[in-house]
Amino acid sequence: MKTLAPKTGNSCFGCGADNPLGLKLTFHGDPEKGTAWTEFLPPHFLAGGANMMHGGFIALLLDEVSSKVLSMQGKRGVTRNLEISYQKPVNLSGPVRLEGSLIRHEGRKHFIKARILNPGGDVLAESEALFLVFNTSS
Ligand SMILES: CCCCCCCCCCCCCC(=O)SCCNC(=O)CCNC(=O)[C@H](O)C(C)(C)COP(=O)(O)OP(=O)(O)OC[C@H]1O[C@@H](n2cnc3c(N)ncnc32)[C@H](O)[C@@H]1OP(=O)(O)O
C-alpha cells in the first residue's frame, strides 16, 4: 500500500498543495495491483445544479484518480481519451469514494477504468481512459 499526499510545488487542481482553489486530495493505492483510491467530502463549489456535482467536475475526479493509478507506479503521463458514463447524480451533501484500476497496458498506452461511489456503494459514474505514459520502456 502506498499513499500520495499533496506536495508543495504542485499546483494541480486535484492533488497539489499549491493551488489555493484546489481539492488537495490524498490518494492511496497498490502499485503492484495497479489501483488507486480516495474518499473526500466534495465542496459545494463543485455544484452544477441543485445539490448535484457538475458533470465537468465528475470528469475531473475520474481523470484524477485514473492518473493516480499511474503515479502509484512511478509513471507520468497524460489523458488521451476519457469516456464517461454518468449513472446517478453525485450528491454534494455526503462523502464520495473514487477508485481507479489499470485494465491493461501496451507499451506507453495504458487503459484505466475508474468510478465514483457513494457511501452505500452505489456506482454514480464510471469511466474508461487511455493514458499515454512518457517514462515507460515496456
Ligand atoms: C513531458 C512530460 C510531461 C508529463 C506531465 C505529467 C503530468 C501528469 C498530470 C496528470 C493530470 C491528469 C491527467 C490530465 O488531465 S492530462 C491533461 C489532458 N490531456 C492532454 O492535455 C493530452 C493532450 N494530448 C496530447 O498531448 C497527445 O495526444 C499525446 C501526447 C497524449 C499523444 O500524442 P501522439 O501524437 O504521440 O499520439 P496519438 O494521439 O496520435 O495516439 C496515441 C496512441 O493512442 C492510440 N489511440 C487513440 N485512441 C485510441 C483508442 N480509443 N483506443 C485505442 N488506442 C487509441 C493511437 O492509435 C496511438 O497508438 P500508437 O499509434 O502509438 O500505437
The ligand as an SDF file (V2000), in Angstrom:
LIG
                    3D

 63 65  0  0  0  0  0  0  0  0999 V2000
    6.6340   15.9250  -20.9420 C   0  0  0  0  0  0  0  0  0  0  0  0
    6.1570   15.0670  -19.8110 C   0  0  0  0  0  0  0  0  0  0  0  0
    5.0070   15.7290  -19.0950 C   0  0  0  0  0  0  0  0  0  0  0  0
    4.3660   14.7890  -18.1020 C   0  0  0  0  0  0  0  0  0  0  0  0
    3.3280   15.5070  -17.3240 C   0  0  0  0  0  0  0  0  0  0  0  0
    2.5920   14.5470  -16.4370 C   0  0  0  0  0  0  0  0  0  0  0  0
    1.5880   15.3080  -15.6630 C   0  0  0  0  0  0  0  0  0  0  0  0
    0.5080   14.3880  -15.2050 C   0  0  0  0  0  0  0  0  0  0  0  0
   -0.7140   15.1720  -14.9310 C   0  0  0  0  0  0  0  0  0  0  0  0
   -1.8930   14.2560  -14.9330 C   0  0  0  0  0  0  0  0  0  0  0  0
   -3.1320   15.0640  -14.8120 C   0  0  0  0  0  0  0  0  0  0  0  0
   -4.3410   14.2320  -15.0590 C   0  0  0  0  0  0  0  0  0  0  0  0
   -4.4350   13.8640  -16.4610 C   0  0  0  0  0  0  0  0  0  0  0  0
   -4.7180   15.0620  -17.3320 C   0  0  0  0  0  0  0  0  0  0  0  0
   -5.6670   15.7590  -17.1650 O   0  0  0  0  0  0  0  0  0  0  0  0
   -3.6130   15.3500  -18.5620 S   0  0  0  0  0  0  0  0  0  0  0  0
   -4.2750   16.7780  -19.4040 C   0  0  0  0  0  0  0  0  0  0  0  0
   -5.2050   16.3990  -20.5240 C   0  0  0  0  0  0  0  0  0  0  0  0
   -4.5300   15.7080  -21.5810 N   0  0  0  0  0  0  0  0  0  0  0  0
   -3.7860   16.3460  -22.5040 C   0  0  0  0  0  0  0  0  0  0  0  0
   -3.6160   17.5320  -22.4730 O   0  0  0  0  0  0  0  0  0  0  0  0
   -3.1660   15.4710  -23.5740 C   0  0  0  0  0  0  0  0  0  0  0  0
   -3.2560   16.1210  -24.9460 C   0  0  0  0  0  0  0  0  0  0  0  0
   -2.8480   15.1680  -25.9630 N   0  0  0  0  0  0  0  0  0  0  0  0
   -1.5560   15.0460  -26.3460 C   0  0  0  0  0  0  0  0  0  0  0  0
   -0.6840   15.7920  -25.9090 O   0  0  0  0  0  0  0  0  0  0  0  0
   -1.2430   13.9620  -27.3340 C   0  0  0  0  0  0  0  0  0  0  0  0
   -2.4290   13.4150  -27.8570 O   0  0  0  0  0  0  0  0  0  0  0  0
   -0.4240   12.8020  -26.7010 C   0  0  0  0  0  0  0  0  0  0  0  0
    0.9670   13.3240  -26.3060 C   0  0  0  0  0  0  0  0  0  0  0  0
   -1.1270   12.2150  -25.4660 C   0  0  0  0  0  0  0  0  0  0  0  0
   -0.2410   11.6600  -27.6780 C   0  0  0  0  0  0  0  0  0  0  0  0
    0.1320   12.1790  -28.9110 O   0  0  0  0  0  0  0  0  0  0  0  0
    0.8260   11.2410  -30.0440 P   0  0  0  0  0  0  0  0  0  0  0  0
    0.8590   12.0950  -31.2620 O   0  0  0  0  0  0  0  0  0  0  0  0
    2.1010   10.6950  -29.5030 O   0  0  0  0  0  0  0  0  0  0  0  0
   -0.1430   10.0000  -30.2120 O   0  0  0  0  0  0  0  0  0  0  0  0
   -1.6660    9.9750  -30.7680 P   0  0  0  0  0  0  0  0  0  0  0  0
   -2.5040   10.9600  -30.0090 O   0  0  0  0  0  0  0  0  0  0  0  0
   -1.7230   10.0820  -32.2580 O   0  0  0  0  0  0  0  0  0  0  0  0
   -2.1350    8.4830  -30.4180 O   0  0  0  0  0  0  0  0  0  0  0  0
   -1.6200    7.8210  -29.3050 C   0  0  0  0  0  0  0  0  0  0  0  0
   -1.8920    6.3290  -29.4270 C   0  0  0  0  0  0  0  0  0  0  0  0
   -3.1990    6.0660  -28.8960 O   0  0  0  0  0  0  0  0  0  0  0  0
   -3.9350    5.2990  -29.8660 C   0  0  0  0  0  0  0  0  0  0  0  0
   -5.3550    5.5280  -29.6350 N   0  0  0  0  0  0  0  0  0  0  0  0
   -6.0430    6.6670  -29.7520 C   0  0  0  0  0  0  0  0  0  0  0  0
   -7.3130    6.4740  -29.4050 N   0  0  0  0  0  0  0  0  0  0  0  0
   -7.4350    5.1690  -29.0780 C   0  0  0  0  0  0  0  0  0  0  0  0
   -8.4930    4.3590  -28.6450 C   0  0  0  0  0  0  0  0  0  0  0  0
   -9.7360    4.8510  -28.4770 N   0  0  0  0  0  0  0  0  0  0  0  0
   -8.2500    3.0770  -28.3530 N   0  0  0  0  0  0  0  0  0  0  0  0
   -7.0240    2.5510  -28.5110 C   0  0  0  0  0  0  0  0  0  0  0  0
   -5.9720    3.2750  -28.9120 N   0  0  0  0  0  0  0  0  0  0  0  0
   -6.1730    4.5740  -29.2060 C   0  0  0  0  0  0  0  0  0  0  0  0
   -3.4210    5.7570  -31.2060 C   0  0  0  0  0  0  0  0  0  0  0  0
   -3.7260    4.8090  -32.2180 O   0  0  0  0  0  0  0  0  0  0  0  0
   -1.9330    5.8060  -30.8880 C   0  0  0  0  0  0  0  0  0  0  0  0
   -1.4180    4.4940  -30.8600 O   0  0  0  0  0  0  0  0  0  0  0  0
    0.0190    4.1690  -31.4970 P   0  0  0  0  0  0  0  0  0  0  0  0
   -0.0610    4.5750  -32.9390 O   0  0  0  0  0  0  0  0  0  0  0  0
    1.0170    4.9630  -30.7090 O   0  0  0  0  0  0  0  0  0  0  0  0
    0.1960    2.6770  -31.2870 O   0  0  0  0  0  0  0  0  0  0  0  0
  1  2  1  0
  2  3  1  0
  3  4  1  0
  4  5  1  0
  5  6  1  0
  6  7  1  0
  7  8  1  0
  8  9  1  0
  9 10  1  0
 10 11  1  0
 11 12  1  0
 12 13  1  0
 13 14  1  0
 14 15  2  0
 14 16  1  0
 16 17  1  0
 17 18  1  0
 18 19  1  0
 19 20  1  0
 20 21  2  0
 20 22  1  0
 22 23  1  0
 23 24  1  0
 24 25  1  0
 25 26  2  0
 25 27  1  0
 27 28  1  0
 27 29  1  0
 29 30  1  0
 29 31  1  0
 29 32  1  0
 32 33  1  0
 33 34  1  0
 34 35  2  0
 34 36  1  0
 34 37  1  0
 37 38  1  0
 38 39  2  0
 38 40  1  0
 38 41  1  0
 41 42  1  0
 42 43  1  0
 43 44  1  0
 43 58  1  0
 44 45  1  0
 45 46  1  0
 45 56  1  0
 46 47  1  0
 46 55  1  0
 47 48  2  0
 48 49  1  0
 49 50  1  0
 49 55  2  0
 50 51  1  0
 50 52  2  0
 52 53  1  0
 53 54  2  0
 54 55  1  0
 56 57  1  0
 56 58  1  0
 58 59  1  0
 59 60  1  0
 60 61  2  0
 60 62  1  0
 60 63  1  0
M  END
$$$$
